[in-house]
Amino acid sequence: MALIIRILLFLASLVFTIVLLIGATTGFAKENKTIEFSGETVSNNFRMYDVKWIHEKDSENKTVVCGTELKTFDYSGRKFIFAYYLLLLDDGKIVSRFNVNALQISFENQEPLKTEDLFIKVYGAKMSKDGKDRLGGMRSPQSEYKSFDAQFNEFKSRDIEDIKIFYKGEYDLYVRIMPMADIQIPVIKNPKYTLEQEKYIDECVDELIKNKEYRNKPKGEVFAEQVQNVG
């Protein structure tokens, strides 16, 4: 009799344990929710750069654009193209412009190399050096393009300095491709930069200013007496 009681107690405890396990498993399944979390991370990265001066002329072979273009991308396949330059408008006014294009490169084939580019919408961008913002802004709500384009209407000597900084390196670029978050892109020192190279952009700007003076120079005047004889 005692043996039967012990067997019954063992079976009862076994059933109770199984019920507990089933309940625990079912409860865990019900609580299996996605957990969201975020935080700053630090990871090693290898970034490539391509920089050059910008010097463009019009149909009369007169300088109309002076500046710097920087291209950079890393192993994520995300590529950014920055351009900061002075532009002589048709009305004889010099303005500065800051353009940023962002692309995601997909390597479709290695040999022969085949890629496809997807343009990414840029909401804003800025350039900062030594912890201080030098230039930048946010995209216009009316803009229909993926790129970021900003124009600064007052030409200053600082603009020339910023063009040279873009070429020399040792600054940070910030690009906003999500509405509330910036990507920081460090630009290392240009190892091939020399002070002698700045003469190229200095001469370009000198030509740009001379062309501005040429465009603003009066081309003649029509007097009232002459108007009466026209036609």
ZIHU-V643992 format. One record per residue. N is the residue number from 1. RES is the residue in one letter. PHI is phi in radians with two decimals (NA if undefined). PSI is psi in whole degrees, -180 to 180 (* if undefined). NEAR is the number of other C-alpha atoms within 10 Angstrom. Layout:
BEGIN
N:RES:PHI:PSI:NEAR + N:RES:PHI:PSI:NEAR
END
This chain:
BEGIN
1:M:NA:-43:6 + 2:A:-1.11:-36:7 + 3:L:-1.14:-40:8 + 4:I:-1.12:-41:9 + 5:I:-1.09:-43:10 + 6:R:-1.12:-39:11 + 7:I:-1.13:-43:12 + 8:L:-1.11:-42:12 + 9:L:-1.10:-40:12 + 10:F:-1.10:-45:12 + 11:L:-1.12:-39:12 + 12:A:-1.12:-43:12 + 13:S:-1.15:-35:12 + 14:L:-1.14:-44:12 + 15:V:-1.11:-42:12 + 16:F:-1.08:-42:11 + 17:T:-1.10:-44:12 + 18:I:-1.08:-42:12 + 19:V:-1.09:-41:12 + 20:L:-1.10:-42:12 + 21:L:-1.13:-43:12 + 22:I:-1.10:-43:11 + 23:G:-1.12:-41:12 + 24:A:-1.14:-42:12 + 25:T:-1.14:-44:11 + 26:T:-1.13:-42:11 + 27:G:-1.11:-40:11 + 28:F:-1.13:-40:11 + 29:A:-1.10:-39:10 + 30:K:-1.16:-28:9 + 31:E:-1.66:10:8 + 32:N:-1.36:80:8 + 33:K:-1.87:156:8 + 34:T:-1.22:131:6 + 35:I:-1.81:124:5 + 36:E:-1.76:136:5 + 37:F:-2.68:160:5 + 38:S:-2.66:163:5 + 39:G:3.07:162:4 + 40:E:-1.32:140:4 + 41:T:-2.24:157:5 + 42:V:-2.18:124:5 + 43:S:-2.43:148:4 + 44:N:-1.26:143:5 + 45:N:-2.53:153:8 + 46:F:-2.07:121:8 + 47:R:-2.09:140:15 + 48:M:-1.92:148:12 + 49:Y:-2.30:152:15 + 50:D:-2.52:115:12 + 51:V:-2.25:146:18 + 52:K:-2.73:157:13 + 53:W:-1.30:152:22 + 54:I:-1.91:125:18 + 55:H:-2.51:107:18 + 56:E:-2.11:147:15 + 57:K:-2.16:160:14 + 58:D:-1.58:-171:9 + 59:S:-1.15:-19:6 + 60:E:-1.64:9:6 + 61:N:1.13:32:8 + 62:K:-1.92:140:15 + 63:T:-1.15:132:22 + 64:V:-2.21:-16:23 + 65:V:-2.42:133:23 + 66:C:-2.40:132:27 + 67:G:3.10:-159:27 + 68:T:-2.35:141:22 + 69:E:-2.08:131:20 + 70:L:-2.17:130:19 + 71:K:-2.04:139:17 + 72:T:-2.61:144:18 + 73:F:-2.69:161:20 + 74:D:-2.24:-171:13 + 75:Y:-1.23:-8:10 + 76:S:-1.30:-14:12 + 77:G:1.48:6:13 + 78:R:-1.60:126:17 + 79:K:-2.07:139:21 + 80:F:-2.16:139:20 + 81:I:-2.14:117:18 + 82:F:-1.96:141:19 + 83:A:-2.45:127:21 + 84:Y:-2.23:124:26 + 85:Y:-2.70:161:22 + 86:L:-1.67:140:25 + 87:L:-2.30:130:22 + 88:L:-1.58:114:19 + 89:L:-1.37:167:13 + 90:D:-1.11:-26:11 + 91:D:-1.47:6:9 + 92:G:1.51:13:17 + 93:K:-1.78:138:16 + 94:I:-1.70:127:20 + 95:V:-2.20:166:18 + 96:S:-2.00:146:22 + 97:R:-2.29:147:17 + 98:F:-2.22:115:22 + 99:N:-2.06:140:18 + 100:V:-2.37:128:24 + 101:N:-2.07:139:20 + 102:A:-2.17:135:24 + 103:L:-2.38:148:20 + 104:Q:-1.84:119:16 + 105:I:-1.64:128:16 + 106:S:-1.92:121:14 + 107:F:-1.52:98:12 + 108:E:-1.32:-29:11 + 109:N:-2.69:145:10 + 110:Q:-1.55:-49:8 + 111:E:-2.33:114:6 + 112:P:-1.22:154:7 + 113:L:-1.16:128:8 + 114:K:-2.40:128:10 + 115:T:-2.26:157:11 + 116:E:-2.22:137:11 + 117:D:-1.94:135:14 + 118:L:-2.01:118:11 + 119:F:-1.28:138:16 + 120:I:-1.90:137:18 + 121:K:-1.25:130:20 + 122:V:-1.87:122:22 + 123:Y:-1.55:-22:23 + 124:G:-3.14:166:23 + 125:A:-2.81:157:25 + 126:K:-2.71:160:19 + 127:M:-2.04:132:22 + 128:S:-2.28:139:16 + 129:K:-2.35:132:15 + 130:D:0.98:36:9 + 131:G:1.40:4:9 + 132:K:-2.07:133:10 + 133:D:-1.24:132:14 + 134:R:-1.74:-42:14 + 135:L:-2.84:163:17 + 136:G:2.62:-172:22 + 137:G:2.95:-172:15 + 138:M:-2.01:154:15 + 139:R:-1.18:152:19 + 140:S:-1.32:136:13 + 141:P:-1.05:-22:7 + 142:Q:-1.49:-9:6 + 143:S:-1.17:134:10 + 144:E:-1.77:2:8 + 145:Y:-1.73:158:14 + 146:K:-1.29:-30:17 + 147:S:-1.32:164:19 + 148:F:-1.81:129:24 + 149:D:-2.36:122:22 + 150:A:-2.23:141:19 + 151:Q:-2.15:133:16 + 152:F:-1.98:119:15 + 153:N:-1.47:-9:11 + 154:E:-1.86:113:10 + 155:F:-1.39:125:14 + 156:K:-2.29:161:12 + 157:S:-1.11:-26:7 + 158:R:-1.09:-29:10 + 159:D:-1.06:-40:21 + 160:I:-1.14:-40:19 + 161:E:-1.09:-41:10 + 162:D:-1.17:-37:19 + 163:I:-1.05:-41:23 + 164:K:-1.23:-37:20 + 165:I:-1.08:-43:17 + 166:F:-0.98:-36:26 + 167:Y:-1.39:-40:22 + 168:K:-1.30:-34:21 + 169:G:1.61:-166:18 + 170:E:1.13:57:15 + 171:Y:-2.70:179:20 + 172:D:-2.18:141:19 + 173:L:-1.96:140:20 + 174:Y:-2.13:127:18 + 175:V:-2.18:133:23 + 176:R:-1.85:107:19 + 177:I:-1.93:-5:17 + 178:M:-2.06:143:13 + 179:P:-0.92:-29:10 + 180:M:-2.14:15:7 + 181:A:-2.49:140:11 + 182:D:-1.85:145:16 + 183:I:-1.75:129:12 + 184:Q:-1.62:127:14 + 185:I:-2.10:104:16 + 186:P:-1.30:135:15 + 187:V:-1.95:114:19 + 188:I:-1.33:170:14 + 189:K:-1.13:135:14 + 190:N:-1.19:110:16 + 191:P:-1.17:-16:8 + 192:K:-1.82:9:7 + 193:Y:-1.30:139:12 + 194:T:-2.40:155:10 + 195:L:-1.06:-29:8 + 196:E:-1.09:-32:7 + 197:Q:-1.18:-22:14 + 198:E:-1.17:-21:16 + 199:K:-1.08:-31:11 + 200:Y:-1.07:-48:13 + 201:I:-1.31:-31:19 + 202:D:-1.09:-43:14 + 203:E:-1.16:-37:12 + 204:C:-1.08:-46:22 + 205:V:-1.15:-39:21 + 206:D:-1.03:-44:13 + 207:E:-1.15:-37:18 + 208:L:-1.10:-44:24 + 209:I:-1.16:-39:18 + 210:K:-1.12:-39:14 + 211:N:-1.16:-36:17 + 212:K:-1.06:-46:21 + 213:E:-1.10:-36:13 + 214:Y:-1.14:-43:13 + 215:R:-1.22:-32:16 + 216:N:-1.48:-8:13 + 217:K:-1.24:132:10 + 218:P:-1.00:135:8 + 219:K:-1.73:13:7 + 220:G:2.17:167:6 + 221:E:-2.43:138:7 + 222:V:-1.76:119:7 + 223:F:-1.54:164:8 + 224:A:-1.04:-38:8 + 225:E:-1.12:-36:8 + 226:Q:-1.26:-37:9 + 227:V:-1.03:-37:9 + 228:Q:-1.15:-24:8 + 229:N:-1.64:-6:7 + 230:V:-1.29:133:6 + 231:G:1.57:*:4
END
